[in-house]
Amino acid sequence: MENQKTNVQIEVKKNGPLRVIAEKMEIDVQGEKIMKESAVSFCRCGKSQKQPFCDGSHKEAEPFE
């Protein structure tokens, strides 16, 4: 799409999820810049009941890398 710029960061949390954060700048019809952010966490411990997403179960799990 025209008039968009997206910045994506990926964080690996120690003993936690893989976190993907996306910031997208859009320009509306009046020419105003709008920054939108969204994030999602993916399970790495294998204990989440909402696979592939993290539900916080790693807090009860054994430490892992």
CNS distance restraints for C-alpha pairs under 8 A (distance, minus, plus):
assign (resid   3 and name CA) (resid  26 and name CA) 6.05 0.50 0.50
assign (resid   3 and name CA) (resid  27 and name CA) 5.80 0.50 0.50
assign (resid   4 and name CA) (resid  24 and name CA) 6.88 0.50 0.50
assign (resid   4 and name CA) (resid  25 and name CA) 5.60 0.50 0.50
assign (resid   4 and name CA) (resid  26 and name CA) 4.78 0.50 0.50
assign (resid   4 and name CA) (resid  27 and name CA) 6.87 0.50 0.50
assign (resid   5 and name CA) (resid  24 and name CA) 5.61 0.50 0.50
assign (resid   5 and name CA) (resid  25 and name CA) 5.16 0.50 0.50
assign (resid   5 and name CA) (resid  26 and name CA) 6.81 0.50 0.50
assign (resid   6 and name CA) (resid  22 and name CA) 6.79 0.50 0.50
assign (resid   6 and name CA) (resid  23 and name CA) 5.65 0.50 0.50
assign (resid   6 and name CA) (resid  24 and name CA) 4.24 0.50 0.50
assign (resid   6 and name CA) (resid  25 and name CA) 6.34 0.50 0.50
assign (resid   7 and name CA) (resid  22 and name CA) 5.70 0.50 0.50
assign (resid   7 and name CA) (resid  23 and name CA) 5.10 0.50 0.50
assign (resid   7 and name CA) (resid  24 and name CA) 6.25 0.50 0.50
assign (resid   8 and name CA) (resid  20 and name CA) 7.08 0.50 0.50
assign (resid   8 and name CA) (resid  21 and name CA) 5.69 0.50 0.50
assign (resid   8 and name CA) (resid  22 and name CA) 4.41 0.50 0.50
assign (resid   8 and name CA) (resid  23 and name CA) 6.36 0.50 0.50
assign (resid   9 and name CA) (resid  20 and name CA) 5.84 0.50 0.50
assign (resid   9 and name CA) (resid  21 and name CA) 5.18 0.50 0.50
assign (resid   9 and name CA) (resid  22 and name CA) 6.42 0.50 0.50
assign (resid  10 and name CA) (resid  18 and name CA) 7.09 0.50 0.50
assign (resid  10 and name CA) (resid  19 and name CA) 5.70 0.50 0.50
assign (resid  10 and name CA) (resid  20 and name CA) 4.61 0.50 0.50
assign (resid  10 and name CA) (resid  21 and name CA) 6.41 0.50 0.50
assign (resid  11 and name CA) (resid  18 and name CA) 5.87 0.50 0.50
assign (resid  11 and name CA) (resid  19 and name CA) 5.07 0.50 0.50
assign (resid  11 and name CA) (resid  20 and name CA) 6.49 0.50 0.50
assign (resid  12 and name CA) (resid  16 and name CA) 7.42 0.50 0.50
assign (resid  12 and name CA) (resid  17 and name CA) 6.48 0.50 0.50
assign (resid  12 and name CA) (resid  18 and name CA) 4.74 0.50 0.50
assign (resid  12 and name CA) (resid  19 and name CA) 6.39 0.50 0.50
assign (resid  13 and name CA) (resid  17 and name CA) 5.60 0.50 0.50
assign (resid  13 and name CA) (resid  18 and name CA) 6.18 0.50 0.50
assign (resid  13 and name CA) (resid  19 and name CA) 7.36 0.50 0.50
assign (resid  14 and name CA) (resid  64 and name CA) 7.74 0.50 0.50
assign (resid  14 and name CA) (resid  65 and name CA) 6.23 0.50 0.50
assign (resid  15 and name CA) (resid  45 and name CA) 7.82 0.50 0.50
assign (resid  15 and name CA) (resid  58 and name CA) 7.02 0.50 0.50
assign (resid  15 and name CA) (resid  63 and name CA) 5.62 0.50 0.50
assign (resid  15 and name CA) (resid  64 and name CA) 5.27 0.50 0.50
assign (resid  15 and name CA) (resid  65 and name CA) 5.80 0.50 0.50
assign (resid  16 and name CA) (resid  43 and name CA) 7.54 0.50 0.50
assign (resid  16 and name CA) (resid  44 and name CA) 6.78 0.50 0.50
assign (resid  16 and name CA) (resid  45 and name CA) 7.31 0.50 0.50
assign (resid  16 and name CA) (resid  58 and name CA) 6.09 0.50 0.50
assign (resid  16 and name CA) (resid  59 and name CA) 7.82 0.50 0.50
assign (resid  17 and name CA) (resid  41 and name CA) 5.77 0.50 0.50
assign (resid  17 and name CA) (resid  42 and name CA) 5.40 0.50 0.50
assign (resid  17 and name CA) (resid  43 and name CA) 5.01 0.50 0.50
assign (resid  17 and name CA) (resid  44 and name CA) 5.42 0.50 0.50
assign (resid  17 and name CA) (resid  45 and name CA) 7.62 0.50 0.50
assign (resid  17 and name CA) (resid  54 and name CA) 6.33 0.50 0.50
assign (resid  17 and name CA) (resid  58 and name CA) 7.95 0.50 0.50
assign (resid  18 and name CA) (resid  41 and name CA) 5.55 0.50 0.50
assign (resid  18 and name CA) (resid  42 and name CA) 5.03 0.50 0.50
assign (resid  18 and name CA) (resid  43 and name CA) 6.61 0.50 0.50
assign (resid  18 and name CA) (resid  44 and name CA) 6.75 0.50 0.50
assign (resid  19 and name CA) (resid  39 and name CA) 7.05 0.50 0.50
assign (resid  19 and name CA) (resid  40 and name CA) 5.86 0.50 0.50
assign (resid  19 and name CA) (resid  41 and name CA) 4.35 0.50 0.50
assign (resid  19 and name CA) (resid  42 and name CA) 6.31 0.50 0.50
assign (resid  20 and name CA) (resid  39 and name CA) 5.56 0.50 0.50
assign (resid  20 and name CA) (resid  40 and name CA) 5.43 0.50 0.50
assign (resid  20 and name CA) (resid  41 and name CA) 6.29 0.50 0.50
assign (resid  21 and name CA) (resid  37 and name CA) 7.18 0.50 0.50
assign (resid  21 and name CA) (resid  38 and name CA) 5.89 0.50 0.50
assign (resid  21 and name CA) (resid  39 and name CA) 4.29 0.50 0.50
assign (resid  21 and name CA) (resid  40 and name CA) 6.66 0.50 0.50
assign (resid  22 and name CA) (resid  37 and name CA) 5.62 0.50 0.50
assign (resid  22 and name CA) (resid  38 and name CA) 5.39 0.50 0.50
assign (resid  22 and name CA) (resid  39 and name CA) 6.18 0.50 0.50
assign (resid  23 and name CA) (resid  35 and name CA) 6.75 0.50 0.50
assign (resid  23 and name CA) (resid  36 and name CA) 5.62 0.50 0.50
assign (resid  23 and name CA) (resid  37 and name CA) 4.37 0.50 0.50
assign (resid  23 and name CA) (resid  38 and name CA) 6.61 0.50 0.50
assign (resid  24 and name CA) (resid  35 and name CA) 5.72 0.50 0.50
assign (resid  24 and name CA) (resid  36 and name CA) 5.18 0.50 0.50
assign (resid  24 and name CA) (resid  37 and name CA) 6.31 0.50 0.50
assign (resid  25 and name CA) (resid  33 and name CA) 6.57 0.50 0.50
assign (resid  25 and name CA) (resid  34 and name CA) 5.53 0.50 0.50
assign (resid  25 and name CA) (resid  35 and name CA) 4.46 0.50 0.50
assign (resid  25 and name CA) (resid  36 and name CA) 6.28 0.50 0.50
assign (resid  26 and name CA) (resid  33 and name CA) 5.76 0.50 0.50
assign (resid  26 and name CA) (resid  34 and name CA) 5.17 0.50 0.50
assign (resid  26 and name CA) (resid  35 and name CA) 6.45 0.50 0.50
assign (resid  26 and name CA) (resid  36 and name CA) 7.82 0.50 0.50
assign (resid  27 and name CA) (resid  31 and name CA) 5.46 0.50 0.50
assign (resid  27 and name CA) (resid  32 and name CA) 5.41 0.50 0.50
assign (resid  27 and name CA) (resid  33 and name CA) 4.60 0.50 0.50
assign (resid  27 and name CA) (resid  34 and name CA) 6.04 0.50 0.50
assign (resid  28 and name CA) (resid  32 and name CA) 5.48 0.50 0.50
assign (resid  28 and name CA) (resid  33 and name CA) 6.65 0.50 0.50
assign (resid  28 and name CA) (resid  34 and name CA) 7.24 0.50 0.50
assign (resid  40 and name CA) (resid  53 and name CA) 7.60 0.50 0.50
assign (resid  41 and name CA) (resid  53 and name CA) 5.81 0.50 0.50
assign (resid  41 and name CA) (resid  54 and name CA) 5.46 0.50 0.50
assign (resid  42 and name CA) (resid  51 and name CA) 7.76 0.50 0.50
assign (resid  42 and name CA) (resid  52 and name CA) 5.68 0.50 0.50
assign (resid  42 and name CA) (resid  53 and name CA) 4.32 0.50 0.50
assign (resid  42 and name CA) (resid  54 and name CA) 5.02 0.50 0.50
assign (resid  43 and name CA) (resid  47 and name CA) 7.70 0.50 0.50
assign (resid  43 and name CA) (resid  48 and name CA) 6.41 0.50 0.50
assign (resid  43 and name CA) (resid  51 and name CA) 6.70 0.50 0.50
assign (resid  43 and name CA) (resid  52 and name CA) 5.76 0.50 0.50
assign (resid  43 and name CA) (resid  53 and name CA) 5.19 0.50 0.50
assign (resid  43 and name CA) (resid  54 and name CA) 4.30 0.50 0.50
assign (resid  43 and name CA) (resid  55 and name CA) 7.65 0.50 0.50
assign (resid  44 and name CA) (resid  54 and name CA) 7.84 0.50 0.50
assign (resid  45 and name CA) (resid  58 and name CA) 5.95 0.50 0.50
assign (resid  45 and name CA) (resid  61 and name CA) 7.35 0.50 0.50
assign (resid  45 and name CA) (resid  64 and name CA) 7.17 0.50 0.50
assign (resid  46 and name CA) (resid  51 and name CA) 7.84 0.50 0.50
assign (resid  47 and name CA) (resid  57 and name CA) 5.77 0.50 0.50
assign (resid  47 and name CA) (resid  58 and name CA) 6.66 0.50 0.50
assign (resid  47 and name CA) (resid  61 and name CA) 7.39 0.50 0.50
assign (resid  48 and name CA) (resid  52 and name CA) 7.64 0.50 0.50
assign (resid  48 and name CA) (resid  53 and name CA) 7.06 0.50 0.50
assign (resid  48 and name CA) (resid  54 and name CA) 5.74 0.50 0.50
assign (resid  48 and name CA) (resid  55 and name CA) 5.50 0.50 0.50
assign (resid  48 and name CA) (resid  56 and name CA) 7.11 0.50 0.50
assign (resid  48 and name CA) (resid  57 and name CA) 5.48 0.50 0.50
assign (resid  48 and name CA) (resid  58 and name CA) 7.57 0.50 0.50
assign (resid  49 and name CA) (resid  55 and name CA) 6.93 0.50 0.50
assign (resid  50 and name CA) (resid  54 and name CA) 6.63 0.50 0.50
assign (resid  50 and name CA) (resid  55 and name CA) 6.37 0.50 0.50
assign (resid  57 and name CA) (resid  61 and name CA) 6.67 0.50 0.50
assign (resid  58 and name CA) (resid  62 and name CA) 7.61 0.50 0.50
